[in-house]
Amino acid sequence: MTDKILTLTSEMSDLRSKWKTLSLYERFEQTVVSLLTVVIAVIIALATWQLLLHTIKLVESHMVDPADSQVFQGLFGMVLTVLIALEFKHTLLVVKHHRRAIVEVRAVVLIALLALVRRFIILDLYQTPPSVVAALAGSALALGVVFWLVGNYASREEDALQEQSSRYAAADGAKSRCNRTICFHQSRLQRRERS
C-alpha cells in the first residue's frame, strides 16, 4: 500500500514538474486527454458490469446453450466492446505519459479493426444483405492493409534507430577492446619491469 502511495506521489510531482514546461496548448491537450481517460474508465467499468450481470443472468436462466449462436454472438459482442474501450484508454494513456502525437494512426486503425471484428461477430448472416457483408469485408481488408503499411513504416524507423544504436555500441565495444588491449600490454610491461 505504501508503494502505491509513493508511486502516486512521485507521479503527481512528475506531473507538476512537466506541467511547468508545457505550452498553453499542450496543457489543454493534456487536460482533454485526462478527462477522456476518466470518461473511458467509467464506460469500461459500466460495460464490464453490464457484461457480468448479463452473463450471470444467462447462467441463472439456463440460457447458455452451445447450439444457440445468438447468445454467444451477443456475449462476445459485449466482450469486444470492453476490449475496444480498453484499447482506446490505453492509447490515451500512451499519449498522456509519453507526450507523443495526440492520435497515432496505428492505434486508430487497430481500434477500427476491432470494431469491425465486433460487427462481424454480432452480424446475422441470414438477414444481412450480401452488399453489406461485402462492404464490411472490403473495409476490413483496407484497414488491414493500412495497419500493415503503418507497421512496416514504424518497423523501418525502429530498425534505423536500432542500427544506429548498434553502431554506437560497436564503436564503444571497439574502444573498450582497445582499452583492454592497452591495459593488457601495460600490465605486461609492468611485470617485465618488476622482474
N, C-alpha and C positions, 0 to 999 in steps of 0.2 A: 504494500500500500504506500509506503514511504517513497519507493522508487517511482511510482506513478505520479505522486505529488511533485517530486523533484523534477521529473521529466516535464510535467505540465508547467512548472515554474520556469524551467530553463527555456521551454518553448515560448512562453509568454515574454521572457526577457529578449530572446532572439527576435521575436516579432516586433517588440518595441524598438530594438536597435535597427532592424531593417526598415521599419516604418519611417524613420527619420531620413533615410536615404532615398525614399521613393518620391517620384514626382506626383503632382496632384492627380493626373490621370491614372497612374499606376496605383495610387491609393484607392481611387474609385473602382478600378478593376478588382483589386484585392477584396474590397468591401462587397462588391457584387458576387464574386466567387464564394466568399464566406457565407453570404445569405443563401445562395443557391445550394451550397453544401448542406446547410441546415435544413432547407426545404426538402431536398432529395433524401436526406437521412430520415425525415419524418415520413415521406412517401414510402421509403423502403420498409420502415417499421410497420406502417399500416398495411402494406401489401403482404408482408410476411405474416402478420397477424391474421389477415383475411385468408391466406393460404393455409395456415394452421387450423383455423376454425372450419374451413371448407373440408379439409382432409379429415378432421375429427368427425364432422357431420357425415361424411361419406362412409367412414368406418362404422360409426354407430348405426347407421341405417342399412348397413349391409349392401350398399350400392356399388361397392368396389367389385365389379365383375370383369375379369380379364377379357371376356368376349365383347364388352361394351366399349367401343373405341371413343365414344362421345365423352365419357367420364374422364378417360386418360387424356384426351385432347384438351379438355378444359383445365385439368390439373397441371399438365405440362405447360400450357399457355400461361398459367399463373406463375409457375416456377420461372419461366423465361422472362416474364415481366419483372420479377425481382432481380434476375441476373442483369437485365438491361439497365435497370436503375442503379445497381451496384457498379456496373462498368462506367456509367455516366458520372457517378460520385467519385470513382477512382480517377477519372480524367480530370475532374475539378480539383481533387487533392494534389495531383501532379502539377497542375497549373499554379495552385496556391503555394506549394512548398518549393518548387524549383524555378519559379519565375520564368517559365517558358512562354511561348506564344499562347495567346488566350485560347485558341482552339487548334488542336493538332488534327490534321487530315486523317491520319491513320486511325485515331480513336473514333472520329465521327463515322468513318466508313465501317469500322468494326461494330459500332452501335447500330448502324443501319442494317448491316448483315444479320445481327441478332434479331432485330425487329422483323426482318423478312423470314427468318427461320421460324420465329414465333407465329407469323401469319401462315406459313406453310403447315405448321403443326395443327393449328386450330381450323384450318380450311376443310370444308366438307366437299370433297371432290365430286360427289354425286350431284350437288346442287350448284356448283360453281361453273360458270361458262368457260369453255376452253380458252377463250381470248384472255380472260383474267389470269388463268394459270400460266399462259404463255407470257403475259406481261410481267408477272411476278418472277418467272424463270429468267426472263431477259434482264430484269433488274438485278437479280441475284448474280447472274453471270457478269454483268457490267461492274457491279460493286466488287466482285471477286477479283476481276482484272485490275481495278483501281487499287485494291488492297495489296495485290501482288506487286504492282508497279511502285507504289509508295514504299513497300517493304524492301524492294530491291534498291531503290534510291537511298533509303536510310541505311541499308547494309553496306552500300558503297561508301557512304560517308563514314560509317563506323570502321570499315576496312582501312580507309585512308588514315583515320586517326590511329588505328592500331598499328599500321605500318610505320607511321611517324614515331609513335612511342617505342616501337621495337627498334627503329634506327637509333633513337636516343639511348635505349637500353644497350644496344650493341656497342655504341660509342662509349658508354660508361663501362661496359664489360671490357672493352679493349683497353681503356685507361686503367681499370683495376688489374687486368692481366699484366700490363706494362709496369704498374706499380709493384705488383707481386714479383715480377722478374727482377726489377731493380732492387727490391728488398732482399730477394734471394741472393743476388750477386753481392750486395753489400755485406750480408751476413757471412758469405764465403770469404770475402776479403778480410773481414774482421777476424775470422777463425784462423786464416793463414797468418795474419799479423801476430796473433797471440802465440802461435806455435813456432 
